[in-house]
Amino acid sequence: MKILFAIKDMNNAKGGAERVLSLVASGLAQMGHDVTLLTYDKLGGQSYYPLDKKVSRMSLGIGNSQKSASINETTARIQAMRRVLQVRKPDIVIPFMHSMFIPMSLACIGLGIPVLASEHIVPAHYKTRPLQFILLLISSLFIKQITVLSPNVRRSYPRIVRRKMVVMPNPVAPPIEEFNIPETQRRTILNVGRLDEQKDQKTLIRAFANIAALYPQWDVKIFGEGPLKPFLQKLIKKHALEDRVFLMGTTPNIGAEYAKADLFMMPSKYESFGLVTAEAMSYGVPVIGFKECPGTNELIRHNKNGLLISKHKKDRIVVLQKAMCSLMDDERKRAKLGNGAKDIVTKFHPDIIIRQWEHLIEKFA
């Protein structure tokens, strides 16, 4: 089967959707399918996440894949994609994220090629982006089906688009290598995510600032990049935590960081799935997240594999620091929750999810 995956940026983007695409596309290629990945990237670049050598790359090189496109660039991309589709004649097109499946749905009009879109965010994302949401609704008219990451996410969309949605969880790869963890008396609280309001790392920093003096052997490491980096740097300096809280940037080997972590914090306000939370759990790291956060609340089972905390009318900072203290004080409880967290791999193992993708594709191709 000829499958064409598409996503805006694969060479520079370091998010969960890109990591999932690399796993799914590579898995389907290994199963014998003819898989091509199309992006807006410049020619000759290297994918940030590894792709199986059987996956073919096509880069349009129109505009800057890391920035918003102009109308002229978007038009040129749609025309270029349409030419690619006419020549390649794939059995199905699978664009990831609205930034790709909206223009791709337009490029496919009249070609008879089914479009199976993959959405990785929740409606809350569009509250400040109404035009994008309108375009999403319009594009759904030209799309056969849209995958979303959980039943709760599906229910959160309006009926006009929800009727075309099907649940497809993210694959969570089990740890595949043993890491040599150096012995140290330092303990690590880990967070992984884009540095923006949605991920709310500022709440984690402020909560830790309130208790840091009580736990001198604990540090915080935050992996990710984003627009709030300057603000978070100032916040860390304000609390004199430069030697305790570290903004680590990004790394292609995040598994080594999960393996070294003692706690994983997910203070996000909303998530579509919470891929990094699931990945941390697969390494046996106990996690803390908010009950009000979609995605997170579907992964964490309170007092089984982590802690689900609720802000209610209380300050998020106060509630979070209390939960952090309860686990930082109790090594045995951390071990118990970490052991329970490992079960996440069984449900979302890549082999299982890739087979689900194959069955879904076969419905339309």
Sequence and secondary structure as in RCSB ss.txt:
>XXXX:A:sequence
MKILFAIKDMNNAKGGAERVLSLVASGLAQMGHDVTLLTYDKLGGQSYYPLDKKVSRMSLGIGNSQKSASINETT
ARIQAMRRVLQVRKPDIVIPFMHSMFIPMSLACIGLGIPVLASEHIVPAHYKTRPLQFILLLISSLFIKQITVLS
PNVRRSYPRIVRRKMVVMPNPVAPPIEEFNIPETQRRTILNVGRLDEQKDQKTLIRAFANIAALYPQWDVKIFGE
GPLKPFLQKLIKKHALEDRVFLMGTTPNIGAEYAKADLFMMPSKYESFGLVTAEAMSYGVPVIGFKECPGTNELI
RHNKNGLLISKHKKDRIVVLQKAMCSLMDDERKRAKLGNGAKDIVTKFHPDIIIRQWEHLIEKFA
>XXXX:A:secstr
 EEEEE S SSS  SHHHHHHHHHHHHHHHTT EEEEEES  TT   SS   TTSEEEE   S TTS   HHHHH
HHHHHHHHHHHHH  SEEEEBSHHHHHHHHHHTTTTT  BEEE  S GGGGGG HHHHHHHHHHGGG SEEEES 
HHHHHHS HHHHTTEEE         S       S EEEEEES SSTTTTHHHHHHHHHHHGGG TTEEEEEEB 
 TTHHHHHHHHHHTT TTTEEEEE  S HHHHHHH SEEEE  S  SS HHHHHHHHTT  EEEETTSTTHHHH 
 BTTTEEEE  TTS HHHHHHHHHHHHHT HHHHHHHHHHHTTHHHHH HHHHHHHHHHHHHHH 
